[in-house]
Amino acid sequence: MMKPLRHTLGLLLLLTLAACEKDREYRIQISPEEILLACDASAEAVFTVSADAAWTLSYTGEGFSVTPDNGARGETKVTVRTTEANPANQRRRLGAITVHFSADKGDYPVGVFQKPAVAAQTVLLYMPGRSLISYYENNIEGVREAVTNQVPGDGRILVCYQPEKHSSAVLQEIYYDAVTNRCETSTLKTYDSFNAGSAVHVQQLFADAAELAPAQNYGLIIGCHGKAWVPASSGTIPYSMRQSPPNDVWTPVPGAKQTRSFGDSGYELNITELAAALESLAHRFDYLIFDDCFMANIETLYDLRSVVGYIVASPCEVMGDGFPYTRIVPRLFETSAVSERLAKACWEFWNLYQNDYQNTKWKEQSGCISLAVMSELDALAEVMQRINEKEKQAFDINELQYYKGGSTPLFYDLGHYVALSHKNEPALIDEFTARLDRAFPAESRLHTARFYSAYGQGNHTVHHYSGVSVSEPSTTFAVENRQTAWYRDTH
């Protein structure tokens, strides 16, 4: 009596399973959806097919092979391998792979491209010294987080720092590995004898970066301590010639938060030496980003005007965290004009310290930045020279916007200085302001309401901001300042 019931239940179960199988939504996932192979022959890349049912693939184009050409349910890794190199200066499209998924009768394309032999852009991040090593390591990790199968694309990003000691350095490349599908690091060169205070060593490093990672364009980031144009401890002017001892100029107050404000003693490089090192290279950097304190300084920038196209820097101190590399690296490798990419980098720096400063180590809402168009600085100097021919008006220096705390402010706002010292020359001031706006575009002159200084009084108000400082109003290092190219050309 029970057998008919069992047969009925069995039939119902089969019908139910068949209905479920019929209504089942099959899924397939392919990652990544675009393959970017290295420029050399036999380069490999891997993409993954995750599917609920069997699939096959086909491909069109030439210069590459694909294995396997089918897969079952589950996860399958598909290897794409080049059969010839790409010697061109442009990315090459090799063809397309199409995954056929019969379960939903769909076709899923995967583009196949090959990088050029010469990169579109090589960016070198140079971080000398060891007093900021923990911050450097965080910065490098930020770069690693930014590198994906799309970033840096056809570009390359190199890092040089000193992880072990002051007398050695390592040059590495951070890149996306198309086989492991993750960011990797490779060592391109080690320097067993390296001195960050030697212009010869630094020049060789820059030359090595171009030789090991040739590109159509180059970018440079220097992330370390900075003190603008002021001569290094091995400067050419003896201390006996200085008007006042500089003992307290670079001494942070007890308990000060870390900023990138003073170089490792004995391993400093003068700006004129840096300019000479850059000038001697066979290639030219399109831009230089200073992840250092005080480098948006007119004496400093003027020395570098002929060796680099643009400079991004801060007129005041940069907190120890430095730039947000996870955010700016993708910006630097976009395909827009250099000035547009750098403007975005300025915004990302300001945005971190304006809106996300609680995520930084020191939680200081302190971030001032600007972009300098170096080709405009000669015209700015010419106007400044005519201004200096006029009689200066007396003003209260305490009203002048400064960018360094303590008893030796040293760096004052250039635009504000001109406005206060020549307030009886409105036409010249207007001309100067117009030139200043061309040299330092207003949209990239960004600042928080206050800035932090390790040299005294903590936070300081920004009440006037032109994005660039000048040291002429200061009596500290006055003898040295009169020997800068900016002072000589404007007086």
Steps between C-alpha positions, in 0.01 A plus 500: 500500500799735558686443172277726283552779756878456494501511121284813509732674748804400296343635184408824675859535629645451152256747353585751773875458443451538127297815554763640735773416250298670228442812711857510633691820426847403381781740564841570353762749613818598317779696668665711378299591192805645325844345461807723490817306416860614539685620190735205461443169321371211715342742748215340691178613660224308670129556525253294698168354385263411784189324368209280610518293183730409213635762261725533197700784352624624167723789405579728211818691425865403496816516705366296792376157604240389755474184713277324588216565255224353718406438860248330724306616800716679756802729469741470207813706440563586136853591391562750221851505355658734244683350205692814403629823655349844456791733414270798438449802722126441516277236653395238247164326481567134425140386474214371710405183684134401516374267772188311387268401782242259365298500822368849427599501134715806563838617368744681728788695336847555647725757329867412451761778490879519517701775666753700296873445537537862606266598783263790458630644828745397769455654843784482751423536870828591670500496881849558640601484864385284788342727760163465322540131412174387661311766304683398182390142551140617540535708183633202308209290624271776373659467157449125512133545583463731200653256250238286323453336163412851373753711694762594389381352170768564239709687757751388760558609858837469673594556864845577639557514875749397768344219705821386671746786548606844380778357285286273282182520295272281293316578176182297459205478264146458626283338236190291440579137423261371236572139601442528875243778447642706784753774566862388514838664568824428316848637573657667198825610661671519838746770601756376752662842512248783488500849651179701473711812555705434186375665182698243300325208669158656465560581134605139437184374668283717277690381193466136607124537539469617139730228370325219688147626432518696171195713432364770276448723804633511854372617836693540826379502861748588773364404838725597788587795720520845349612848592454677169793700363691523831850353452564152634737452791778466242403824326758723334452799732695464828308547823735787587347704218145457622328786675340282765567146624247254356505279809128529579370522145455126451441389858145372557343576836496216755216258432436633149309281258701361210516709187734465203687806611873436523740275313709219643812680621796446271291367211346816362508633145489867408230604253765631262664156511166332430447735207844415362432126534172535310659722237769241422251222420434378148127508576282771653242451771162644408425572861635478851283447806665602827359292785702722733458811712544858374582418136237728340748780547585746223877485554484121476267483202692763305818291525313206344309690232704375205530132596140395560162599356280514811548475874245406765604604851391651830612841631474375859568174680362168378381264770694177539240299307587693186298466181215247471671273247205264469305797365756691296669212314189423289473873423859520377446220251186639341522597133406867541746790475779510759363819657156341542645190666707711738202719583315185606800394709488838675131451572555151638768631737279783620194276529687259727597769748180700465242221522673174594768622739358283778632203303858631517739417781512846655140600423597856409282697260808645336556484127614782269596428140554667163600427142780704341521545121873537463493666158323799657761578764728712283210734421412512869860593584497777240197663662654453843816675382298805395316496831827499691610808312225684683534618857373249756223609731538438871274230640465295816671167433275342761212552257680310226387142440774259606537123451737393776436518872748594772723803542633479142202495257743508203232431234240770419220512245634654178175654380425649840853639529471683168156635590616639836842633397378675183143593580551839328564327166156354414571463127820306560331288764222416254757400239689294755178328612414411141843348451476320835169346396659366182798358688285357781151424363233597751314169470806316632582741784326313777531532876339409826398779737807439712837329470700311760862585579737288706704811577259671733142590590354193330230626265516827307231684306515538123356845439662565160606231255672531163644147515866606498737642759797738493777544756613854418310664790683278751825607664598136548738373231483846341854479361428168333166620368662787313707246310202303369420530130154636581636785712773586250259502203239711678723770651 
